[in-house]
Amino acid sequence: MPADKLAANKLKADGWKIAETTGFLSLIGPLWERLKDGSLELALITEDKHHNRRGLVQGGVIMTFADRACGMAARFVSGKPTLATVQLDTHFVEAGKIGEILTTSPRVVRSTRSLIFITTEVTVEKRCIAMANGVFKILKTES
């Protein structure tokens, strides 16, 4: 059985399900999600399409993954359907390898009426490969 199928079976067995995505995110994914102890977690099985010129996971993939996770956490905590990323600071700690499963569990640092501050670590098992801090603006919904 191919490695990506084995990884998908492992995620399913651990309670993960494929997250609904459209547009650009459907090119990155599939993304996986689950609620664990009331907190949102996301996962991404890295594939050959995610490689950079050195054969490692492209930094932009990791940043997109962190942005999506933080944005979903902001939506989850605010209950608001429409938010925009105002700022996302990413620090790369170590390289991710193709075939590894990236996971992240974003945490709300502070929430105001209009802004939500989120932090997360992107990990492979216990190994931190990136840290990200994001600020998300709650957008007014059109009537």
Order of alpha helices (4+ residues) and beta strands (2+ residues): alpha-beta-alpha-beta-beta-alpha-beta-beta-beta-beta-beta
